[in-house]
């Protein structure tokens, strides 16, 4: 068993609980969306295209106020405006209330009145579950990030592009602070599942994906790599583009980037130094990426 500190173990408990709460929240939101597709299409048109979708506070408040299409069509601008303000919205309430009223009062196919009321009751029960999971995820995120900032390793993890407090806490929850847990970077990469597995027998050699892995770390790692390559790191973006030029699909190139990040993270935690963009991706930042570039072997601290 890894000899993690008391604080590291507390961060692990909180980060895993928050990740579980997020997954549960998404499961309940999927149930709500499935129900709305069957009986309440106006609600999907009203909220599904917005960031956060049905888990948004304003969506949950409005749907609780009007759990059926008939009730939603009867809402006034004042009622919609008040509901948006109760959800915590501060700006644009008048314009949003007018948009919602127009969506709710458009023509849609309806269920029979009794059936519609039954669907409304089912929606209300699902919304209560969704409210509870949203609140739990927010509370656990606040607690996990507060505990994560207290640990000395947090500054090193947060120096990496794409790693914020919550995502950093999730990664740290898997790594811990026992530096003897992973003998080298290869062990960490294998544990995460980002490194391929190689099997050889005679003249045959097979290189494939690793199915036995830590699902929590690989989930957080893909989010990390995606956030880094978008805007946070020119070097990460160049590495990703080079892998695509070499013929990798998006998922393979993203996994290759994560594999490199994990090696760099292992090196930085071992040597107690912060991430350095110019050092980590020096060859890629000095020359344009292309299919004619040499192999992509990692070098310290890019191991």
N, C-alpha and C positions, 0 to 999 in steps of 0.2 A: 504494500500500500504506500502511496506517496506521502511523504512527511510534510504536508502543507501546514502553514501557520493557521492560527485560529481565525484571523481576518480573511485569509484566502478561502477557508472552508465556508465562512459566512457569505462571502461574495458568490461562491459556487451555488449555495442553496438559493439565494435571491435571484441570481441570473437564470438558473434553470427554471425556477418557478415562474419568472416573468416570460420566458420563452414558451413554457407550457400554456400560460394564460393567453399569449398572443395566438398560439395555435388553436386553443379552444375558442377564442373570440372569432377567428376566421371560420371555424366549423359552424358556429351558431349563425354567423352572418350568411354563410352559404345556405343554411336552412331557411332563413328569412327571404333571401333572394329567390329560392326555389318556390316558396309559397307565394310571393308577390307575382311571379311569372304566371301563376295559375289563376289568381283572382284580383290582382291589383297592379296592372301594368303601368299605370300613371306614376306610381311611386318609384318604379325603376327608372322611368324617363326623368323623373325629378332629381334623383340623387345618385344614380349609378355612375354617371359620367364625372362626378366630382371626386377630388382626392379624398380618400378615406371611404368613399361610397356609403354604404348603409351603416357603417360604424361611426359616422360623423355624429356629433352631438345634436346638431339641428335636425338631421334626418330622424334620429330616434325620438326627439321631442315631438316633431310634427306627426310622425306615424302613430305615436301614442295618443295624440290628440284626435286623430282621425284614422282609426284602424280599418276603415272600409272606404271604397271609392265614393259611395253615396255621401258619407259624412265629409269626405275631403272636398267634394264639389260644393258643399254648403259653407265652407269656411270663408269668412270675410277677410279683407285686407288687415283689419285691426287684429283679428285673432291670429293670423299668420305672423304678423309683425311681433306680437307679444310672444308667440312661441319661439321665434328666432332669437329674441332678446333673452328669453329664459335659458336658451341653450348656450348662452355666452357670446353670441355674435354681437359685435360692436358697430360694424360699418356695413353699409349697403343693405340694411334691413328692408327699406321700402322697395327697392328694385327687386330684391329676392322674393319678397312677398307677392309682388305683381307677377313675377315669373311663375311661382308655384301655383298661384290661383289660375293662371292661364293653362298650365299643364293639367291641373286637377279637373278643370271644367271642360276639357276637350272631350270629344266623343270616343267612347271605348265600349267594347262588349262587356256586359255585366252578367254575373251569376244570378240565380234566383234570389230574392230577398232573404229568405231563411238560410240559404246556403252561404250567401255573402256575410251574414251576421256570424255564422259559425266560423268562417275563415277569419273574421275579425277577432273573435275570441282567441283563436289559435295564434294569430299574429301578436296579440297583446301578451300572451304567455312567453312567446319567443323574444319579444322586446325586453321583457323583464330579465331574461337570461342574458341577453346581449348587453343590457345596461350593467349587469353585475360583472360580466367578463371584461368589459371596457374599463370599468372602475378598478378591477383587480390588476389588469395589465398596467394601468397608469400608476397605481400606488406601488406596485412591485418595481417598476422602472425607476421611480424616484428613489426608492430605498436601495436598489442595486447600484445605481450610479453614485449615490452618496457614499456607499461603502467602498466602491471601486476607487473613487478619488482619494480615499484615505491610504491606499496601498502605494508603496514606493514604486512598484512596477507600472503603475498607471501612466506615468509621464512618458515612459518608453513606448508603451502601446499606443498612446494618443499621438505620438510623433509620426506614426505611420499614416500615409494618405488613405482616406476612406474609412478609418476607424474612429468612430465617435465614442462617447462615454458608454452608451448602452451596448453597442456592438463590441466595443473593447472589453466590457465586463463579461460578455458571453464567451469571447475567445479566452480571456483569462480564467474563466470558470473551468474550462477544460484543461488548460495548461497548468494552473496552480503556480505556486512559487517554490516548489521543490525542484531545483535545477538538475538534480541527479535522476529525475524521472525519465528523461529522454537522453540517452547516451550521446546522440548526435542529431543533426538536422534530418538525416534520413529516417531515423526512428519516428520523429514527429510527423514527417510527411506521410509515412506509412500509416501511422495512427489516424491521421486526418482523412486518409483515402485519396489524397491529391496526387500521390506518386503511383505510377502504374506498377503492376506486378509482372515479373518476368519468370517464365518457366522454360527450362531447357531440358531436352532429353535426346541424347545422341546428336544428330544433325538438325533436329527440329528445335526451333526457338519461338516462343509465344510471348507477346507483350500485350496486356489487356488491362482493363479497368479493375480497380480493387473494390470488391463487394463488401468485404468485412472492414468496417471503418466506424469512426465515431460520428454518428449522424448529426449531433449538435454542432460539432466543430465544422463539418463540411457545409452545413446549412449557413452558419455564420460566415464561413470563409467565402462562399460564393457571393453573399451580400457585400462583403468587404472588397473583393476583387472588382465587382461591378461598380461600386461607388468610386473606387480609386481610378479605374480606367476612364470613367466618364469625364470628370473635370478636375479631380484632386491631384493627379500625378501625370505630368507629361511623359515621364519614363515608363510608367505602367501602360499608358496608352500606346506608346511606341512598341513596347514589348508585345502587347496584344495584337497590334497591327502586323508586326513581323510574323507572329504565329499564323495569322490569317493568310498572309502572303505565302507562307509555306504550305498552305493547304488545310490547316486546321479549321474545323467548324467552330461556331461561337462557343459552345460549351467546352470543347477541348482547349481552345485558346484561353478561356477564362480559368479553367482548372490549372493550366500551365502557369498562368500568372499567380494564382493562389499558391502553387507549389513553390514558386520563387519567393513570394512574400513570407511563407512559413520558414524557409531557410534563413532569410534575413532576420526575421523576428527571433529565431533561436539564437543566432549570432549576437544580436543586440542585447538580449537578456543575459547571455553568458558573459559578455564583455562590459555590460552596464553602460552602453552608449546609445544615443538617439539615432533614429533613422536619418540618413543623409541621401537625398535624392540624387545628387551629383555622383556620389560614390556607388550607390546601389545600381544605377542604370547608366553608368558612364559611357560604355560603348554605344548604347542606343541613342544617347543624347548628343554625342559628338558626330554621328554620321547618320544619314537617312536610312530608315528601315527598308528592306527590299528582299525579294526572293533569293538574291545572290549573296546575302550575308552568310557568314560562317555559322557553325553550330551554336546552340543556345545553352551551353554548359554554364553553370553558376560558379562564380568565384567569390571569395570572401569580400564583403559581408553578404554577398548574394548567393549563399550556399543553400 
